[in-house]
Amino acid sequence: MLIISLLIGICLFFSFYQNNSLTTSTFTLSSPKIGDSLKIVQLSDLHSKQFGKNQKRLVNRVKQLDPDLIVFTGDLVDSKKYDEQKSMTLMEKLVELAPTYYVTGNHESWSGKFPSLEEKLEQTGVQVLRNEQTLFHIGGETINIMGVDDPAFLSGEQELSRIVDSLSQEEHFNLLLSHRPELFSLYENIDLVLTGHAHGGQVRLPFIGGIIAPDQGFMPKYTAGMYKNKETVMIVNRGLGNSIIPQRIFNRPEIVEVVLKKE
């Protein structure tokens, strides 16, 4: 009985640790379009999860990174266990740290409640990008931030591709915020794409990677980290929360830090 109790305790601790212990992944990119160094913090796929009272643990970790810019790439809420307050609390805290930009995920569409959520986000000071772009200025630096809706809001991949092409600006560094990594082929000629959605493959195994991901099925191609296609770099955030599958294994909730430097 003692051994059984010990094993149960270890399993419970492992489960809690894997789902709740935050980790930070840092990527450094160089570009001739960048003058001064710029730090971006990306969050994704919260699914209304809570990290301490008023999201304190998560907010403190972001604050320690001292970002110039914060972006959130979809699935802020969960359509099945919708809890707007936890999600809004996080965004309210983030805008106090740095300019914060947000794009939709599929769960915002599935919830049927996005118009109300969008209004509250904008009132909070979050810049919601829906198939549009904005020039972000800091010091002498200017980058073109492009944000597209999740395909659940659109008529199909062709529309998404058309929107991406229309938003890019050759003279600036182009940063695209898009929820879906599996559509990497549609993001051509963009300098940097930040995505989520794949949840890191949910279960990650050494030398194999993620096991299953939404819209990619088993043994998915894009689950975490950096991918390159010609001149385009895509980073896939493993996300913070869970949805259909409630457990992460060797796949802790992730904060992504991107440092842009002059080439």
ABEGO torsion letter per residue (X at the ends): XAAAAAAAAAAAAAAAAAAABBBBBBBBBBBAABBBBBBBBBBBGAGGBBBEBGGAAAAAAAAAAGBABBBBBEGABBAABBBAAAAAAAAAAAAAABBBBBBBBAAAAAAGAAAAAAAAAAAAGBBBBBGBBBBBBBEABBBBBBBBBBAAABAEAAAAAAAAAAABBAABBBBBBBABAAAAAAABGBABBBBBGAGGGGBBBBGAEBABBBGAEBGBABABEBBBBEABBBBBBAEABBBABABBBGBBBBBBBBBBBBX
